Structures are given as structure tokens and as C-alpha cells.
Amino acid sequence: MHLRLAVAASLPNGRLLFPAFALLACAASLSGCNTDQQFIAQNQNAAINTALSRARFELDCPDATATVLSSKVTQFAYANNRTEYTIGARGCGRQAVYIAFCLTPDSCTAVSDTARLAE
């Protein structure tokens, strides 16, 4: 009862401000957040390019291509979420698998997930 009177007093027509405020607060909270799928899509090209750059060097093959095999968002306690991609690279008769991690499209790294055998 006290909330209604205090809120109604602030509006000239006596309408409640709370429903409009609740809607605005809800929209504001959702506008800054991506879903996992949006976060994955946002970083995917950077992850592919990072893994492909490493693959072209390690496979000694400038014509290598890369494909995303799987992707997910990894959540850590006390840290930022990051996207994780398993990326297969193939070229010049060789292939390799990389795990790429991205915090943002500008912050990706790729590590080899392929065992190396002596030739």
C-alpha cells in the first residue's frame, strides 16, 4: 500500500510507475547478454582463423582448410566465460585437430589436439 501511494504520487495522472519500470529493467538486463549460441557465433570465425593459421604453419601447407567439429561455452568460477571449438584442419595430405579458445573475437588461441608421431 505504501509503495503504491509513493509511486502514484510521482505521476501527474496517478498511474503506477512500477509496471513500466519493471519492463524497462527487464529489457536493460537482457540487452547486454548474449545467449550461448550468439556467443559461439560471435567468436567462431576468429577461432577458425586462429586454428587455420597454426595448421598452415604446422602442416607446412598454405592451402589447408579448417572445419568446426564441435563448439561450446565453457564457464569458470571467478572468471569470464569463453567459447571452445574443436577444429579439424586438412591439407597437403595431412590433417590435424586443434582446440581453439576465445574470450572475444580479438582474443583467441589454438592448441594442437593431435598426437605427433616421429616420421
Sequence and secondary structure as in RCSB ss.txt:
>XXXX:A:sequence
MHLRLAVAASLPNGRLLFPAFALLACAASLSGCNTDQQFIAQNQNAAINTALSRARFELDCPDATATVLSSKVTQ
FAYANNRTEYTIGARGCGRQAVYIAFCLTPDSCTAVSDTARLAE
>XXXX:A:secstr
 HHHHHHHHTSTT   SHHHHHHHHHHHHHHT   HHHHHHHHHHHHHHHHHHHHHHHTT TT EEEEEEEEEE 
 TTS  EEEEEEEEEETTEEEEEEEEEEETTEEEEEE S     
